[in-house]
Amino acid sequence: MKKSMIALLLCMAMVLPLGACGNKESAQTGTAASEESEGGADTADSESSAETEMPEDPYIYAFEYDLTDYVKLCDYKGLEYTTTDTSVTEDEIQSYIDYILESSSTFEQITDRAAADGDTVVIDYTGTIDGKEFSGGSAADYELTLGSGTFIEGFEDGLIGVTPGETVTLDLKFPDDYYNSDYAGKAVKFETTLNYIEGDPVTPEWNDEFAKNLGVEGVETADQLKDYLKENIENDKMASNSYSIQSELLDKVVSQSEIVEYPAEMLQKFVDSVTESVREEMEEAAEQETAETDETAETDETAETKETQTETAADPNAYFQDQYGQSIEDYCKDSVKEMMVICAIAQKEGIEISDEKFDEELETYAQENNMGTAEVLKSQYQTNYLKLSMIYDRVLKKLQEYGTPVKAEETAETETETEAPEK
């Protein structure tokens, strides 16, 4: 069974941006002329305007406590951290330019010869059954490699020898075992126009016209586009460097600080929530295992695996220990310790997110981290979760402000010097 990451919803990932992934749309959809299709899957409307009520937050957060008696902080001022060079070289810019040019390449359009087996052709076609067009039976500017077996038998062979600009009618029949029973075994006609044959790729020239046609705001020339790319590369390198710095400082301040006592109720809330998440994962794993076993014959090895799973099935902690190498409580203690240390530093530094200024400060936080607007974040995350995220952000910036930067090469040299000599 493949291990999956449990959705623990713990706040330890707060140092990462709270971002949302964009959707990719395919440039070309499947049609009824194709030999196979995934058809029948239900899809959710990603632009649904239906509002969902935010569930109750199951956690108690460390900033809700006076942590003076709970945490013994290390001396977090002056911690060393490794920094890397974020300057941009001409080679890096050129690599980016080459990538964009290659991504923008098109294909030579061959129109002076007939199509042959193995050619990729661009076609328009309209399919009819009993003289009527049918759903999924038509497409325009469709790329098809002849001989690939993508379409039903006879379609691709029927285009071999056809000259670009020519229109042919393909009298065919859907296979008896066609995936769509509405079309299986039926006669079909495809009126097909071969537009052109794709030749070698054509890479555009790097010039002002190319730069302007990309549609980047404020970019009209190749030089401006180059400056734009340089700025983007530099921003990416700075963001990566900042993340590495904050992760290093976070590891150091947590490992060097001590927890005197865990607030019992807060820790228990996290343990309960993780335990529930583990139960859900166990149920999913059991369902998957049952499905896989139904498809394959049971061997001595699978029987032994099932016996082990049965022994842990009633005990989420045993399951967690088996899968992740530690108990749920120990895992939660490690995670909650990080939150407590960060919040203890916040309290010592006077960093807090008040209810009165929450919306205003959240808007600033969202803009600084390119996460849309405060309203968007509030619709996706719990209020206290967002407060903690902002506290993490401020504390890590404060640690970097107090810290001592050391260049990466200097760190490497120090590590080399401290290594024991070979005997």
NUNU-234380 format. One record per residue (C-alpha): z, x, y; residue number from 1; residue in three letters. Coordinates in Angstrom, 3 decimals. Layout:
<nodes>
         pz         px         py   vose   mise
          Z          X          Y    NUM    ala
...
</nodes>
This chain:
<nodes>
         pz         px         py   vose   mise
      0.000      0.000      0.000      1    met
     -0.949      1.357      3.368      2    lys
      2.038      1.773      5.688      3    lys
      1.814     -0.047      8.974      4    ser
      3.773      0.426     12.167      5    met
      6.379     -2.284     12.630      6    ile
      6.192     -4.252     15.860      7    ala
      9.719     -3.366     16.888      8    leu
      9.304     -4.278     20.554      9    leu
     11.760     -1.572     21.436     10    leu
     11.568     -0.255     24.935     11    cys
     11.197      3.375     23.973     12    met
      7.476      3.328     24.726     13    ala
      8.208      2.538     28.340     14    met
      6.993      5.938     29.448     15    val
      3.512      4.777     28.500     16    leu
      1.501      2.495     30.809     17    pro
      1.746     -1.188     29.999     18    leu
     -2.013     -1.643     29.652     19    gly
     -4.339     -4.153     28.029     20    ala
     -7.402     -3.265     25.984     21    cys
    -10.753     -4.579     27.112     22    gly
    -13.120     -6.489     24.885     23    asn
    -16.414     -5.062     23.727     24    lys
    -19.358     -7.381     23.399     25    glu
    -22.102     -6.507     20.957     26    ser
    -25.482     -6.031     22.551     27    ala
    -27.305     -7.710     19.701     28    gln
    -26.197    -10.694     17.665     29    thr
    -26.971    -11.470     14.040     30    gly
    -29.625    -14.057     13.207     31    thr
    -30.501    -16.367     10.366     32    ala
    -33.431    -14.098      9.479     33    ala
    -31.059    -11.322      8.422     34    ser
    -30.319    -10.841      4.755     35    glu
    -26.527    -10.896      5.207     36    glu
    -24.075    -12.214      7.779     37    ser
    -20.348    -12.451      8.265     38    glu
    -20.747    -16.072      9.414     39    gly
    -18.048    -18.693      9.303     40    gly
    -15.299    -16.816     11.122     41    ala
    -13.406    -18.700     13.777     42    asp
    -13.030    -16.893     17.096     43    thr
    -10.440    -17.376     19.796     44    ala
    -11.456    -18.004     23.357     45    asp
    -10.285    -14.861     25.154     46    ser
    -10.622    -16.574     28.503     47    glu
     -8.469    -19.561     27.646     48    ser
     -6.601    -20.796     30.650     49    ser
     -3.873    -22.430     28.599     50    ala
     -0.459    -21.227     29.680     51    glu
      2.056    -20.153     27.041     52    thr
      5.770    -20.200     27.626     53    glu
      7.397    -16.768     27.504     54    met
      9.834    -16.610     24.563     55    pro
     13.463    -15.771     25.165     56    glu
     14.153    -12.049     25.358     57    asp
     16.106    -11.098     22.200     58    pro
     17.590     -7.902     23.637     59    tyr
     20.450     -6.739     25.804     60    ile
     19.380     -3.770     27.900     61    tyr
     21.400     -0.689     28.771     62    ala
     21.081     -1.221     32.525     63    phe
     23.233     -4.352     32.102     64    glu
     26.240     -2.101     31.311     65    tyr
     28.286      0.378     33.283     66    asp
     27.427      3.375     31.117     67    leu
     30.002      5.772     32.545     68    thr
     32.215      5.602     29.451     69    asp
     29.373      5.296     26.952     70    tyr
     27.148      8.298     27.731     71    val
     27.938     11.978     28.275     72    lys
     24.941     13.251     30.203     73    leu
     23.675     16.807     30.026     74    cys
     22.909     18.771     33.182     75    asp
     19.530     17.164     33.733     76    tyr
     18.757     19.021     36.952     77    lys
     16.673     22.147     36.521     78    gly
     15.292     21.408     33.067     79    leu
     12.201     23.490     32.371     80    glu
      8.946     21.764     31.565     81    tyr
      5.504     23.035     30.633     82    thr
      2.631     22.413     32.994     83    thr
     -1.057     23.058     32.449     84    thr
     -3.941     23.847     34.777     85    asp
     -5.586     20.625     35.962     86    thr
     -8.428     22.236     37.902     87    ser
    -11.934     21.195     36.909     88    val
    -14.583     23.719     35.890     89    thr
    -18.340     23.478     36.406     90    glu
    -18.782     23.456     32.617     91    asp
    -16.565     20.362     32.320     92    glu
    -18.536     18.565     35.011     93    ile
    -21.839     19.520     33.384     94    gln
    -20.629     18.257     29.997     95    ser
    -19.786     14.938     31.625     96    tyr
    -23.201     14.823     33.307     97    ile
    -24.952     15.578     30.001     98    asp
    -22.966     12.812     28.314     99    tyr
    -23.935     10.251     30.964    100    ile
    -27.597     11.250     30.844    101    leu
    -27.640     11.022     27.057    102    glu
    -25.881      7.647     27.136    103    ser
    -28.473      6.393     29.628    104    ser
    -31.461      7.565     27.603    105    ser
    -34.141      5.108     26.499    106    thr
    -36.917      5.364     23.927    107    phe
    -40.575      6.078     24.419    108    glu
    -42.562      2.862     23.955    109    gln
    -45.472      3.473     21.598    110    ile
    -48.261      0.901     21.892    111    thr
    -51.378      2.768     20.720    112    asp
    -50.971      2.619     16.946    113    arg
    -49.989      0.213     14.170    114    ala
    -46.430     -0.012     12.875    115    ala
    -45.601      1.923      9.699    116    ala
    -42.788      1.858      7.172    117    asp
    -39.721      3.550      8.680    118    gly
    -40.661      2.753     12.285    119    asp
    -38.155      1.038     14.538    120    thr
    -39.955     -1.786     16.290    121    val
    -38.933     -4.155     19.055    122    val
    -39.970     -7.737     18.337    123    ile
    -39.733    -11.345     19.518    124    asp
    -39.677    -13.981     16.815    125    tyr
    -39.228    -17.718     16.401    126    thr
    -38.355    -19.227     13.049    127    gly
    -39.125    -22.801     11.961    128    thr
    -38.251    -24.849      8.888    129    ile
    -40.459    -27.908      8.361    130    asp
    -41.912    -27.293     11.802    131    gly
    -38.543    -27.282     13.590    132    lys
    -36.660    -24.359     15.085    133    glu
    -33.230    -23.764     13.599    134    phe
    -30.003    -22.176     14.732    135    ser
    -30.058    -18.377     14.595    136    gly
    -33.756    -18.270     13.721    137    gly
    -35.064    -16.795     16.969    138    ser
    -34.518    -13.627     18.989    139    ala
    -36.134    -11.591     21.762    140    ala
    -36.375     -7.794     22.088    141    asp
    -34.829     -7.346     18.658    142    tyr
    -34.724     -3.783     17.285    143    glu
    -35.671     -3.680     13.601    144    leu
    -36.295     -0.682     11.374    145    thr
    -39.071     -1.489      8.921    146    leu
    -38.017     -0.840      5.348    147    gly
    -34.309     -1.136      6.095    148    ser
    -33.908     -4.376      4.160    149    gly
    -32.157     -5.962      7.111    150    thr
    -34.212     -9.170      7.037    151    phe
    -35.231    -11.419      4.167    152    ile
    -37.866    -10.254      1.713    153    glu
    -41.350    -10.114      3.198    154    gly
    -40.354    -10.059      6.860    155    phe
    -40.394     -6.297      7.369    156    glu
    -43.371     -5.691      5.061    157    asp
    -45.260     -8.318      7.027    158    gly
    -45.022     -6.191     10.174    159    leu
    -46.403     -2.998      8.623    160    ile
    -49.907     -2.472     10.029    161    gly
    -49.328     -4.782     12.989    162    val
    -50.307     -3.359     16.383    163    thr
    -48.045     -3.713     19.459    164    pro
    -49.000     -6.824     21.411    165    gly
    -50.166     -8.613     18.270    166    glu
    -48.544    -11.855     17.064    167    thr
    -48.384    -12.737     13.377    168    val
    -47.045    -15.705     11.428    169    thr
    -44.890    -14.749      8.423    170    leu
    -44.771    -17.445      5.711    171    asp
    -41.613    -16.653      3.788    172    leu
    -38.815    -18.194      1.760    173    lys
    -35.077    -17.784      2.061    174    phe
    -33.475    -16.399     -1.136    175    pro
    -31.935    -18.987     -3.440    176    asp
    -28.568    -17.190     -3.061    177    asp
    -28.808    -16.912      0.736    178    tyr
    -25.351    -16.885      2.348    179    tyr
    -26.129    -20.017      4.394    180    asn
    -26.589    -22.835      1.910    181    ser
    -28.414    -24.919      4.547    182    asp
    -31.320    -22.448      4.405    183    tyr
    -31.071    -21.147      0.829    184    ala
    -34.324    -21.538     -1.101    185    gly
    -36.204    -23.145      1.810    186    lys
    -39.665    -22.168      3.079    187    ala
    -39.618    -20.694      6.583    188    val
    -42.185    -19.486      9.110    189    lys
    -41.526    -16.746     11.623    190    phe
    -43.961    -16.397     14.501    191    glu
    -43.427    -12.770     15.426    192    thr
    -44.715    -10.618     18.282    193    thr
    -44.466     -6.857     17.990    194    leu
    -43.704     -5.616     21.506    195    asn
    -43.685     -1.876     20.887    196    tyr
    -42.673      0.870     18.486    197    ile
    -39.736      3.050     19.505    198    glu
    -40.626      6.701     19.872    199    gly
    -38.543      9.733     20.818    200    asp
    -35.576      9.290     23.157    201    pro
    -36.301      9.828     26.845    202    val
    -33.457     11.304     28.885    203    thr
    -33.508     10.378     32.575    204    pro
    -33.603     13.038     35.267    205    glu
    -30.477     13.894     37.219    206    trp
    -31.482     12.876     40.728    207    asn
    -30.522     10.574     43.602    208    asp
    -32.391      7.624     42.120    209    glu
    -30.485      7.901     38.834    210    phe
    -27.161      8.191     40.678    211    ala
    -27.852      5.163     42.856    212    lys
    -28.981      3.011     39.924    213    asn
    -25.665      3.516     38.133    214    leu
    -24.125      1.123     40.644    215    gly
    -20.992      3.148     41.336    216    val
    -19.402      2.005     44.594    217    glu
    -19.910      4.553     47.355    218    gly
    -22.329      6.670     45.300    219    val
    -25.871      6.975     46.634    220    glu
    -26.840     10.540     45.709    221    thr
    -26.577     12.965     42.783    222    ala
    -24.144     15.141     44.738    223    asp
    -21.899     12.162     45.430    224    gln
    -21.986     11.230     41.753    225    leu
    -21.038     14.779     40.808    226    lys
    -18.057     14.641     43.186    227    asp
    -17.107     11.267     41.709    228    tyr
    -17.203     12.689     38.171    229    leu
    -15.157     15.711     39.210    230    lys
    -12.491     13.450     40.701    231    glu
    -12.365     11.357     37.524    232    asn
    -12.008     14.406     35.285    233    ile
     -9.281     15.785     37.524    234    glu
     -7.399     12.473     37.523    235    asn
     -7.585     12.298     33.729    236    asp
     -6.256     15.846     33.387    237    lys
     -3.464     15.178     35.860    238    met
     -2.473     11.971     34.046    239    ala
     -2.455     13.807     30.709    240    ser
     -0.399     16.638     32.182    241    asn
      2.064     14.186     33.747    242    ser
      2.503     12.346     30.454    243    tyr
      3.138     15.617     28.592    244    ser
      5.653     16.730     31.211    245    ile
      7.574     13.462     31.140    246    gln
      7.584     13.353     27.343    247    ser
      8.956     16.902     27.215    248    glu
     11.664     16.145     29.786    249    leu
     12.556     12.914     28.002    250    leu
     12.985     14.728     24.677    251    asp
     15.162     17.396     26.281    252    lys
     17.447     15.111     28.249    253    val
     17.995     12.798     25.278    254    val
     18.630     15.566     22.741    255    ser
     21.047     17.390     25.072    256    gln
     23.044     14.272     26.015    257    ser
     25.644     12.527     23.840    258    glu
     26.529      8.926     23.128    259    ile
     30.280      8.463     23.177    260    val
     30.053      4.883     21.998    261    glu
     27.302      2.286     21.485    262    tyr
     27.929     -1.118     23.074    263    pro
     28.359     -3.148     19.891    264    ala
     26.609     -6.308     21.036    265    glu
     23.622     -4.453     22.486    266    met
     23.107     -2.351     19.364    267    leu
     23.465     -5.397     17.115    268    gln
     20.778     -7.250     19.068    269    lys
     18.337     -4.447     18.387    270    phe
     19.352     -4.195     14.724    271    val
     18.879     -7.952     14.275    272    asp
     15.476     -7.924     15.936    273    ser
     14.230     -4.935     13.928    274    val
     15.564     -6.472     10.727    275    thr
     13.613     -9.648     11.429    276    glu
     10.463     -7.619     12.107    277    ser
     10.983     -5.780      8.820    278    val
     11.341     -9.093      6.961    279    arg
      8.013    -10.220      8.393    280    glu
      6.349     -6.956      7.363    281    glu
      7.817     -7.286      3.872    282    met
      6.361    -10.776      3.534    283    glu
      2.935     -9.580      4.673    284    glu
      3.113     -6.593      2.306    285    ala
      4.059     -8.856     -0.593    286    ala
      1.158    -11.211      0.143    287    glu
     -1.271     -8.307      0.360    288    gln
      0.054     -6.777     -2.865    289    glu
     -0.297    -10.105     -4.659    290    thr
     -3.883    -10.465     -3.480    291    ala
     -4.757     -6.912     -4.557    292    glu
     -3.110     -7.394     -7.955    293    thr
     -5.034    -10.604     -8.520    294    asp
     -8.275     -8.692     -8.000    295    glu
     -7.485     -5.765    -10.310    296    thr
     -5.970     -5.341    -13.747    297    ala
     -2.296     -4.358    -13.722    298    glu
     -1.600     -0.811    -14.919    299    thr
      1.686      0.917    -15.779    300    asp
      1.635      2.469    -12.302    301    glu
      1.142     -0.834    -10.481    302    thr
      3.804     -2.447    -12.667    303    ala
      6.257      0.299    -11.687    304    glu
      5.347     -0.153     -8.007    305    thr
      5.937     -3.904     -8.252    306    lys
      9.320     -3.295     -9.889    307    glu
     10.333     -0.980     -7.037    308    thr
      9.168     -3.512     -4.466    309    gln
     11.097     -6.271     -6.215    310    thr
     14.283     -4.195     -6.013    311    glu
     13.895     -3.786     -2.238    312    thr
     12.365     -7.192     -1.506    313    ala
     15.701     -8.838     -0.760    314    ala
     16.994     -5.928      1.320    315    asp
     15.158     -5.133      4.581    316    pro
     17.256     -2.012      5.074    317    asn
     16.306     -0.629      1.659    318    ala
     12.658     -1.407      2.383    319    tyr
     12.874      0.321      5.779    320    phe
     14.583      3.342      4.223    321    gln
     11.860      3.567      1.583    322    asp
      9.017      3.240      4.086    323    gln
     10.332      5.199      7.068    324    tyr
     13.025      7.513      5.735    325    gly
     16.028      6.187      7.649    326    gln
     18.177      3.091      7.881    327    ser
     17.495      0.364     10.400    328    ile
     20.799      1.044     12.161    329    glu
     20.099      4.783     12.448    330    asp
     16.636      4.046     13.772    331    tyr
     18.057      1.668     16.361    332    cys
     20.764      4.140     17.346    333    lys
     18.140      6.815     17.989    334    asp
     16.038      4.415     20.033    335    ser
     18.909      2.836     21.948    336    val
     20.296      6.286     22.735    337    lys
     17.134      7.082     24.654    338    glu
     17.417      3.882     26.661    339    met
     21.101      4.487     27.368    340    met
     20.506      8.056     28.547    341    val
     17.689      6.994     30.871    342    ile
     19.743      4.127     32.289    343    cys
     22.825      6.350     32.700    344    ala
     20.756      8.766     34.796    345    ile
     19.428      5.811     36.780    346    ala
     22.957      4.627     37.521    347    gln
     24.054      8.120     38.529    348    lys
     21.021      8.472     40.819    349    glu
     21.390      4.977     42.291    350    gly
     18.109      3.788     40.772    351    ile
     18.094      0.040     40.206    352    glu
     15.700     -2.877     40.239    353    ile
     17.345     -5.776     42.018    354    ser
     16.391     -9.395     41.392    355    asp
     15.732     -9.853     45.110    356    glu
     13.127     -7.059     45.285    357    lys
     11.807     -7.352     41.732    358    phe
      8.457     -8.974     42.600    359    asp
      7.778     -6.598     45.464    360    glu
      8.648     -3.486     43.464    361    glu
      6.747     -4.714     40.408    362    leu
      3.613     -5.132     42.527    363    glu
      3.940     -1.537     43.712    364    thr
      4.565     -0.347     40.161    365    tyr
      1.501     -2.220     38.870    366    ala
     -0.765     -0.774     41.552    367    gln
      0.503      2.791     41.160    368    glu
     -0.124      2.663     37.411    369    asn
     -3.437      0.748     37.555    370    asn
     -2.047     -2.236     35.648    371    met
     -3.435     -5.103     37.683    372    gly
     -0.970     -7.283     39.548    373    thr
      2.673     -8.221     39.234    374    ala
      1.703    -11.733     38.175    375    glu
     -0.376    -10.391     35.291    376    val
      2.505     -8.244     34.043    377    leu
      4.987    -11.106     34.389    378    lys
      2.723    -13.293     32.261    379    ser
      2.680    -10.684     29.477    380    gln
      6.173     -9.153     29.432    381    tyr
      9.812    -10.180     29.742    382    gln
     11.478     -9.618     33.117    383    thr
     14.118     -7.192     31.817    384    asn
     11.474     -5.332     29.812    385    tyr
      9.552     -4.788     33.044    386    leu
     12.711     -3.750     34.880    387    lys
     13.403     -1.160     32.215    388    leu
      9.823      0.060     32.406    389    ser
     10.199      0.651     36.135    390    met
     13.533      2.382     35.607    391    ile
     11.948      4.708     33.047    392    tyr
      9.133      5.451     35.466    393    asp
     11.489      6.347     38.305    394    arg
     13.906      8.375     36.199    395    val
     11.163     10.457     34.604    396    leu
      9.681     11.168     38.025    397    lys
     13.150     12.159     39.224    398    lys
     13.610     14.503     36.247    399    leu
     10.281     16.122     37.070    400    gln
     11.336     16.427     40.709    401    glu
     14.547     18.174     39.640    402    tyr
     12.854     20.224     36.921    403    gly
     11.450     23.738     36.844    404    thr
      7.754     24.045     35.992    405    pro
      6.638     26.776     33.611    406    val
      2.962     27.469     33.015    407    lys
      1.728     26.951     29.471    408    ala
      0.760     30.607     29.005    409    glu
      4.210     31.731     30.151    410    glu
      5.823     29.418     27.606    411    thr
      3.629     30.848     24.864    412    ala
      4.544     34.414     25.874    413    glu
      8.269     33.575     25.841    414    thr
      8.009     32.049     22.386    415    glu
      6.184     35.141     21.125    416    thr
      8.841     37.460     22.531    417    glu
     11.664     35.534     20.856    418    thr
     10.058     35.607     17.415    419    glu
     11.767     37.901     14.930    420    ala
      9.759     41.082     14.170    421    pro
      8.168     41.334     10.758    422    glu
      9.985     43.497      8.265    423    lys
</nodes>
